[in-house]
Amino acid sequence: MSHPYQSTQAPLAAVAVGTNTIVPAVAGARIRVMSLVVVATAAATVRLQSHVTTSNKTGTPSLAANGGMVWPYNPDGWFVTQAGEALDMVVGGTGPVEGTLSYVTL
């Protein structure tokens, strides 16, 4: 099944340790992550969350230095923010992560 929305790419260039806004909030809209590629330059943990409603729904995968993870395209999406909230990536560990994600706004 194809998704009726056009996806947008968001680069993840040296996302720092801590909470980082990856996609800004869109008034009244939800952000659905369709795919994700992340590579850690040093040991790190990564999770996605809504900006205000920060409950952890993606787990917190641990990545080794120069390790990564791929969430391939999922027509149902991997993660959806609360309406009107930005998409944040929380990075823990000792180094930044890089990659890209695709998303749609609903």
JOPELIN-V631471 format. One record per helix or strand. SS is the DSSP state (alpha for helix, beta for strand). FROM is the first residue (numbers start at 1). TO is the last residue. If there is no record, write none. Layout:
ss=<SS;SS>
from=<FROM;FROM>
to=<TO;TO>
This chain:
ss=<beta;beta;beta;beta;beta;beta;beta;beta;beta>
from=<8;18;31;44;61;68;79;87;97>
to=<15;23;40;50;63;71;80;93;105>
